[in-house]
Amino acid sequence: METWHFIWMLAALTGLAVAGVTGSGWALVTGEFPRIWLLSRYSVAMPLKLAALLAYGPLGLVRAGLSHADQNPVLALLIVSLGLAWSFMHGVFIMVNLFGFT
């Protein structure tokens, strides 16, 4: 395995880890995991809800794809791939802005 393979996997795993921490933190504070239905009830905390959904999104897509893998494997692979791509971009953003990787 070459170095760039490792860096790409590190970025994707960083994005998934941040998504998991965000989802667990939101569930710890509010008592429910971030779902798209959070946006159906308007409140003053709507920007926080949107930020939590955007941060939890990659893990939510990966979990949704894996849960439907037995029913439609092609669609599940597509959904997992989209979640991992989003997670990769999320991880690159975090690694560049917080840790200074270039």
BAMI-762269 format. One record per residue: y, z, x of N, C-alpha, C in turn. Coordinates in nm, 3 decimals. Layout:
<pts>
pt nyy: Y&nzz: Z&nxx: X&cayy: Y&cazz: Z&caxx: X&cyy: Y&czz: Z&cxx: X
...
</pts>
This chain:
<pts>
pt nyy: -0.117&nzz: 0.000&nxx: 0.085&cayy: 0.000&cazz: 0.000&caxx: 0.000&cyy: 0.124&czz: 0.000&cxx: 0.089
pt nyy: 0.214&nzz: -0.088&nxx: 0.058&cayy: 0.336&cazz: -0.099&caxx: 0.136&cyy: 0.441&czz: 0.000&cxx: 0.087
pt nyy: 0.547&nzz: 0.014&nxx: 0.162&cayy: 0.649&cazz: 0.112&caxx: 0.131&cyy: 0.720&czz: 0.081&cxx: 0.000
pt nyy: 0.748&nzz: -0.045&nxx: -0.027&cayy: 0.822&cazz: -0.078&caxx: -0.149&cyy: 0.739&czz: -0.052&cxx: -0.273
pt nyy: 0.603&nzz: -0.060&nxx: -0.262&cayy: 0.519&cazz: -0.022&caxx: -0.375&cyy: 0.537&czz: 0.127&cxx: -0.406
pt nyy: 0.539&nzz: 0.205&nxx: -0.300&cayy: 0.556&cazz: 0.350&caxx: -0.317&cyy: 0.692&czz: 0.383&cxx: -0.379
pt nyy: 0.796&nzz: 0.316&nxx: -0.333&cayy: 0.931&cazz: 0.342&caxx: -0.385&cyy: 0.939&czz: 0.303&cxx: -0.533
pt nyy: 0.878&nzz: 0.192&nxx: -0.571&cayy: 0.880&cazz: 0.151&caxx: -0.712&cyy: 0.806&czz: 0.251&cxx: -0.799
pt nyy: 0.689&nzz: 0.297&nxx: -0.751&cayy: 0.615&cazz: 0.397&caxx: -0.829&cyy: 0.692&czz: 0.529&cxx: -0.835
pt nyy: 0.758&nzz: 0.565&nxx: -0.725&cayy: 0.838&cazz: 0.688&caxx: -0.724&cyy: 0.952&czz: 0.679&cxx: -0.824
pt nyy: 1.016&nzz: 0.563&nxx: -0.834&cayy: 1.125&cazz: 0.546&caxx: -0.930&cyy: 1.072&czz: 0.556&cxx: -1.073
pt nyy: 0.960&nzz: 0.492&nxx: -1.102&cayy: 0.903&cazz: 0.498&caxx: -1.237&cyy: 0.859&czz: 0.640&cxx: -1.272
pt nyy: 0.796&nzz: 0.709&nxx: -1.179&cayy: 0.753&cazz: 0.847&caxx: -1.206&cyy: 0.871&czz: 0.942&cxx: -1.219
pt nyy: 0.978&nzz: 0.916&nxx: -1.144&cayy: 1.099&cazz: 0.997&caxx: -1.159&cyy: 1.156&czz: 0.982&cxx: -1.298
pt nyy: 1.161&nzz: 0.859&nxx: -1.348&cayy: 1.210&cazz: 0.835&caxx: -1.483&cyy: 1.124&czz: 0.902&cxx: -1.588
pt nyy: 0.991&nzz: 0.895&nxx: -1.571&cayy: 0.900&cazz: 0.960&caxx: -1.667&cyy: 0.914&czz: 1.113&cxx: -1.661
pt nyy: 0.931&nzz: 1.166&nxx: -1.541&cayy: 0.944&cazz: 1.312&caxx: -1.527&cyy: 1.073&czz: 1.361&cxx: -1.592
pt nyy: 1.180&nzz: 1.289&nxx: -1.571&cayy: 1.307&cazz: 1.329&caxx: -1.634&cyy: 1.298&czz: 1.317&cxx: -1.786
pt nyy: 1.230&nzz: 1.213&nxx: -1.833&cayy: 1.211&cazz: 1.199&caxx: -1.978&cyy: 1.130&czz: 1.315&cxx: -2.033
pt nyy: 1.027&nzz: 1.356&nxx: -1.963&cayy: 0.946&cazz: 1.469&caxx: -2.009&cyy: 1.023&czz: 1.599&cxx: -2.008
pt nyy: 1.101&nzz: 1.622&nxx: -1.905&cayy: 1.181&cazz: 1.745&caxx: -1.898&cyy: 1.286&czz: 1.746&cxx: -2.008
pt nyy: 1.347&nzz: 1.630&nxx: -2.032&cayy: 1.447&cazz: 1.621&caxx: -2.139&cyy: 1.384&czz: 1.647&cxx: -2.276
pt nyy: 1.270&nzz: 1.586&nxx: -2.302&cayy: 1.202&cazz: 1.608&caxx: -2.430&cyy: 1.160&czz: 1.752&cxx: -2.449
pt nyy: 1.106&nzz: 1.813&nxx: -2.344&cayy: 1.064&cazz: 1.952&caxx: -2.354&cyy: 1.183&czz: 2.046&cxx: -2.368
pt nyy: 1.291&nzz: 2.017&nxx: -2.297&cayy: 1.411&cazz: 2.099&caxx: -2.310&cyy: 1.471&czz: 2.091&cxx: -2.448
pt nyy: 1.475&nzz: 1.969&nxx: -2.502&cayy: 1.527&cazz: 1.952&caxx: -2.639&cyy: 1.439&czz: 2.026&cxx: -2.739
pt nyy: 1.308&nzz: 2.017&nxx: -2.721&cayy: 1.216&cazz: 2.086&caxx: -2.812&cyy: 1.229&czz: 2.238&cxx: -2.797
pt nyy: 1.255&nzz: 2.285&nxx: -2.678&cayy: 1.271&cazz: 2.428&caxx: -2.657&cyy: 1.397&czz: 2.480&cxx: -2.727
pt nyy: 1.504&nzz: 2.401&nxx: -2.722&cayy: 1.631&cazz: 2.445&caxx: -2.781&cyy: 1.632&czz: 2.426&cxx: -2.932
pt nyy: 1.585&nzz: 2.311&nxx: -2.980&cayy: 1.598&cazz: 2.280&caxx: -3.123&cyy: 1.471&czz: 2.303&cxx: -3.204
pt nyy: 1.357&nzz: 2.307&nxx: -3.140&cayy: 1.232&cazz: 2.328&caxx: -3.212&cyy: 1.162&czz: 2.201&cxx: -3.254
pt nyy: 1.217&nzz: 2.083&nxx: -3.219&cayy: 1.152&cazz: 1.956&caxx: -3.251&cyy: 1.173&czz: 1.858&cxx: -3.136
pt nyy: 1.074&nzz: 1.772&nxx: -3.115&cayy: 1.087&cazz: 1.673&caxx: -3.009&cyy: 1.184&czz: 1.563&cxx: -3.050
pt nyy: 1.251&nzz: 1.502&nxx: -2.955&cayy: 1.345&cazz: 1.396&caxx: -2.990&cyy: 1.271&czz: 1.277&cxx: -3.052
pt nyy: 1.309&nzz: 1.238&nxx: -3.167&cayy: 1.256&cazz: 1.122&caxx: -3.238&cyy: 1.375&czz: 1.043&cxx: -3.290
pt nyy: 1.353&nzz: 0.919&nxx: -3.329&cayy: 1.461&cazz: 0.835&caxx: -3.379&cyy: 1.520&czz: 0.891&cxx: -3.507
pt nyy: 1.446&nzz: 0.972&nxx: -3.577&cayy: 1.493&cazz: 1.029&caxx: -3.704&cyy: 1.602&czz: 1.133&cxx: -3.682
pt nyy: 1.625&nzz: 1.174&nxx: -3.558&cayy: 1.735&cazz: 1.266&caxx: -3.532&cyy: 1.869&czz: 1.206&cxx: -3.571
pt nyy: 1.878&nzz: 1.074&nxx: -3.564&cayy: 2.005&cazz: 1.008&caxx: -3.593&cyy: 2.032&czz: 0.993&cxx: -3.742
pt nyy: 1.934&nzz: 1.026&nxx: -3.825&cayy: 1.954&cazz: 1.011&caxx: -3.970&cyy: 2.038&czz: 1.124&cxx: -4.029
pt nyy: 2.041&nzz: 1.237&nxx: -3.964&cayy: 2.122&cazz: 1.349&caxx: -4.011&cyy: 2.245&czz: 1.363&cxx: -3.922
pt nyy: 2.361&nzz: 1.340&nxx: -3.978&cayy: 2.483&cazz: 1.347&caxx: -3.900&cyy: 2.523&czz: 1.491&cxx: -3.876
pt nyy: 2.568&nzz: 1.519&nxx: -3.756&cayy: 2.621&cazz: 1.650&caxx: -3.722&cyy: 2.718&czz: 1.634&cxx: -3.606
pt nyy: 2.777&nzz: 1.743&nxx: -3.567&cayy: 2.872&cazz: 1.741&caxx: -3.456&cyy: 2.800&czz: 1.712&cxx: -3.324
pt nyy: 2.673&nzz: 1.744&nxx: -3.317&cayy: 2.595&cazz: 1.726&caxx: -3.195&cyy: 2.536&czz: 1.585&cxx: -3.183
pt nyy: 2.590&nzz: 1.487&nxx: -3.255&cayy: 2.535&cazz: 1.352&caxx: -3.251&cyy: 2.537&czz: 1.292&cxx: -3.110
pt nyy: 2.642&nzz: 1.310&nxx: -3.028&cayy: 2.635&cazz: 1.258&caxx: -2.891&cyy: 2.522&czz: 1.320&cxx: -2.809
pt nyy: 2.496&nzz: 1.449&nxx: -2.830&cayy: 2.384&cazz: 1.513&caxx: -2.759&cyy: 2.250&czz: 1.458&cxx: -2.807
pt nyy: 2.239&nzz: 1.433&nxx: -2.936&cayy: 2.116&cazz: 1.375&caxx: -2.989&cyy: 2.092&czz: 1.237&cxx: -2.931
pt nyy: 2.196&nzz: 1.157&nxx: -2.924&cayy: 2.184&cazz: 1.022&caxx: -2.869&cyy: 2.148&czz: 1.026&cxx: -2.722
pt nyy: 2.209&nzz: 1.117&nxx: -2.647&cayy: 2.176&cazz: 1.131&caxx: -2.504&cyy: 2.031&czz: 1.176&cxx: -2.485
pt nyy: 1.986&nzz: 1.268&nxx: -2.569&cayy: 1.847&cazz: 1.313&caxx: -2.560&cyy: 1.750&czz: 1.200&cxx: -2.592
pt nyy: 1.783&nzz: 1.120&nxx: -2.693&cayy: 1.696&cazz: 1.007&caxx: -2.728&cyy: 1.693&czz: 0.902&cxx: -2.617
pt nyy: 1.807&nzz: 0.875&nxx: -2.556&cayy: 1.810&cazz: 0.777&caxx: -2.447&cyy: 1.734&czz: 0.826&cxx: -2.324
pt nyy: 1.741&nzz: 0.956&nxx: -2.298&cayy: 1.670&cazz: 1.010&caxx: -2.183&cyy: 1.520&czz: 1.022&cxx: -2.210
pt nyy: 1.481&nzz: 1.049&nxx: -2.335&cayy: 1.340&cazz: 1.065&caxx: -2.370&cyy: 1.272&czz: 0.933&cxx: -2.403
pt nyy: 1.349&nzz: 0.828&nxx: -2.422&cayy: 1.297&cazz: 0.699&caxx: -2.466&cyy: 1.180&czz: 0.643&cxx: -2.386
pt nyy: 1.185&nzz: 0.640&nxx: -2.252&cayy: 1.072&cazz: 0.582&caxx: -2.178&cyy: 0.940&czz: 0.652&cxx: -2.204
pt nyy: 0.942&nzz: 0.784&nxx: -2.206&cayy: 0.818&cazz: 0.858&caxx: -2.230&cyy: 0.770&czz: 0.840&cxx: -2.373
pt nyy: 0.864&nzz: 0.831&nxx: -2.466&cayy: 0.826&cazz: 0.807&caxx: -2.605&cyy: 0.759&czz: 0.672&cxx: -2.623
pt nyy: 0.809&nzz: 0.569&nxx: -2.554&cayy: 0.746&cazz: 0.437&caxx: -2.562&cyy: 0.607&czz: 0.438&cxx: -2.498
pt nyy: 0.594&nzz: 0.500&nxx: -2.383&cayy: 0.464&cazz: 0.505&caxx: -2.317&cyy: 0.363&czz: 0.580&cxx: -2.403
pt nyy: 0.405&nzz: 0.692&nxx: -2.459&cayy: 0.313&cazz: 0.768&caxx: -2.546&cyy: 0.275&czz: 0.689&cxx: -2.671
pt nyy: 0.370&nzz: 0.617&nxx: -2.729&cayy: 0.340&cazz: 0.536&caxx: -2.847&cyy: 0.244&czz: 0.423&cxx: -2.813
pt nyy: 0.264&nzz: 0.361&nxx: -2.698&cayy: 0.174&cazz: 0.253&caxx: -2.657&cyy: 0.034&czz: 0.304&cxx: -2.630
pt nyy: 0.023&nzz: 0.418&nxx: -2.566&cayy: -0.110&cazz: 0.473&caxx: -2.536&cyy: -0.181&czz: 0.521&cxx: -2.662
pt nyy: -0.106&nzz: 0.566&nxx: -2.761&cayy: -0.171&cazz: 0.612&caxx: -2.883&cyy: -0.226&czz: 0.495&cxx: -2.967
pt nyy: -0.172&nzz: 0.376&nxx: -2.948&cayy: -0.218&cazz: 0.259&caxx: -3.023&cyy: -0.306&czz: 0.167&cxx: -2.940
pt nyy: -0.355&nzz: 0.215&nxx: -2.825&cayy: -0.433&cazz: 0.129&caxx: -2.736&cyy: -0.567&czz: 0.088&cxx: -2.797
pt nyy: -0.627&nzz: 0.170&nxx: -2.881&cayy: -0.756&cazz: 0.135&caxx: -2.938&cyy: -0.744&czz: 0.038&cxx: -3.056
pt nyy: -0.629&nzz: 0.036&nxx: -3.123&cayy: -0.612&cazz: -0.052&caxx: -3.239&cyy: -0.569&czz: -0.193&cxx: -3.200
pt nyy: -0.472&nzz: -0.205&nxx: -3.112&cayy: -0.422&cazz: -0.335&caxx: -3.068&cyy: -0.387&czz: -0.326&cxx: -2.920
pt nyy: -0.482&nzz: -0.357&nxx: -2.831&cayy: -0.458&cazz: -0.336&caxx: -2.688&cyy: -0.347&czz: -0.423&cxx: -2.630
pt nyy: -0.328&nzz: -0.543&nxx: -2.683&cayy: -0.224&cazz: -0.630&caxx: -2.628&cyy: -0.086&czz: -0.574&cxx: -2.660
pt nyy: -0.066&nzz: -0.533&nxx: -2.784&cayy: 0.062&cazz: -0.473&caxx: -2.822&cyy: 0.083&czz: -0.341&cxx: -2.748
pt nyy: -0.023&nzz: -0.264&nxx: -2.732&cayy: -0.012&cazz: -0.137&caxx: -2.660&cyy: 0.029&czz: -0.161&cxx: -2.515
pt nyy: -0.028&nzz: -0.262&nxx: -2.452&cayy: 0.007&cazz: -0.294&caxx: -2.314&cyy: 0.154&czz: -0.337&cxx: -2.304
pt nyy: 0.200&nzz: -0.414&nxx: -2.402&cayy: 0.339&cazz: -0.456&caxx: -2.405&cyy: 0.433&czz: -0.336&cxx: -2.421
pt nyy: 0.399&nzz: -0.245&nxx: -2.510&cayy: 0.483&cazz: -0.127&caxx: -2.532&cyy: 0.484&czz: -0.036&cxx: -2.410
pt nyy: 0.367&nzz: -0.017&nxx: -2.348&cayy: 0.361&cazz: 0.066&caxx: -2.226&cyy: 0.440&czz: 0.000&cxx: -2.114
pt nyy: 0.432&nzz: -0.132&nxx: -2.103&cayy: 0.508&cazz: -0.204&caxx: -2.000&cyy: 0.658&czz: -0.189&cxx: -2.021
pt nyy: 0.702&nzz: -0.199&nxx: -2.145&cayy: 0.845&cazz: -0.179&caxx: -2.175&cyy: 0.889&czz: -0.036&cxx: -2.141
pt nyy: 0.804&nzz: 0.061&nxx: -2.174&cayy: 0.836&cazz: 0.199&caxx: -2.141&cyy: 0.842&czz: 0.224&cxx: -1.991
pt nyy: 0.750&nzz: 0.164&nxx: -1.917&cayy: 0.751&cazz: 0.181&caxx: -1.772&cyy: 0.868&czz: 0.108&cxx: -1.706
pt nyy: 0.907&nzz: -0.006&nxx: -1.762&cayy: 1.024&cazz: -0.077&caxx: -1.708&cyy: 1.151&czz: 0.005&cxx: -1.733
pt nyy: 1.163&nzz: 0.061&nxx: -1.853&cayy: 1.276&cazz: 0.148&caxx: -1.884&cyy: 1.274&czz: 0.271&cxx: -1.794
pt nyy: 1.157&nzz: 0.327&nxx: -1.773&cayy: 1.142&cazz: 0.443&caxx: -1.687&cyy: 1.181&czz: 0.408&cxx: -1.543
pt nyy: 1.143&nzz: 0.290&nxx: -1.498&cayy: 1.180&cazz: 0.246&caxx: -1.363&cyy: 1.331&czz: 0.238&cxx: -1.348
pt nyy: 1.398&nzz: 0.176&nxx: -1.445&cayy: 1.543&cazz: 0.165&caxx: -1.438&cyy: 1.610&czz: 0.302&cxx: -1.447
pt nyy: 1.555&nzz: 0.387&nxx: -1.528&cayy: 1.604&cazz: 0.524&caxx: -1.540&cyy: 1.588&czz: 0.597&cxx: -1.406
pt nyy: 1.471&nzz: 0.581&nxx: -1.344&cayy: 1.446&cazz: 0.644&caxx: -1.215&cyy: 1.535&czz: 0.590&cxx: -1.105
pt nyy: 1.560&nzz: 0.459&nxx: -1.105&cayy: 1.650&cazz: 0.401&caxx: -1.004&cyy: 1.790&czz: 0.457&cxx: -1.022
pt nyy: 1.837&nzz: 0.466&nxx: -1.146&cayy: 1.969&cazz: 0.523&caxx: -1.172&cyy: 1.978&czz: 0.666&cxx: -1.120
pt nyy: 1.877&nzz: 0.745&nxx: -1.146&cayy: 1.878&cazz: 0.885&caxx: -1.102&cyy: 1.870&czz: 0.896&cxx: -0.951
pt nyy: 1.782&nzz: 0.817&nxx: -0.890&cayy: 1.766&cazz: 0.827&caxx: -0.745&cyy: 1.891&czz: 0.779&cxx: -0.671
pt nyy: 1.960&nzz: 0.680&nxx: -0.724&cayy: 2.080&cazz: 0.630&caxx: -0.659&cyy: 2.196&czz: 0.726&cxx: -0.678
pt nyy: 2.216&nzz: 0.773&nxx: -0.801&cayy: 2.333&cazz: 0.857&caxx: -0.828&cyy: 2.318&czz: 1.001&cxx: -0.786
pt nyy: 2.200&nzz: 1.057&nxx: -0.796&cayy: 2.184&cazz: 1.199&caxx: -0.761&cyy: 2.139&czz: 1.221&cxx: -0.618
pt nyy: 2.049&nzz: 1.135&nxx: -0.570&cayy: 1.992&cazz: 1.158&caxx: -0.439&cyy: 2.047&czz: 1.065&cxx: -0.332
pt nyy: 2.124&nzz: 0.965&nxx: -0.369&cayy: 2.188&cazz: 0.877&caxx: -0.272&cyy: 2.098&czz: 0.772&cxx: -0.210
pt nyy: 1.983&nzz: 0.741&nxx: -0.275&cayy: 1.898&cazz: 0.633&caxx: -0.223&cyy: 1.967&czz: 0.501&cxx: -0.247
pt nyy: 1.955&nzz: 0.411&nxx: -0.151&cayy: 2.011&cazz: 0.276&caxx: -0.169&cyy: 1.909&czz: 0.172&cxx: -0.136
</pts>
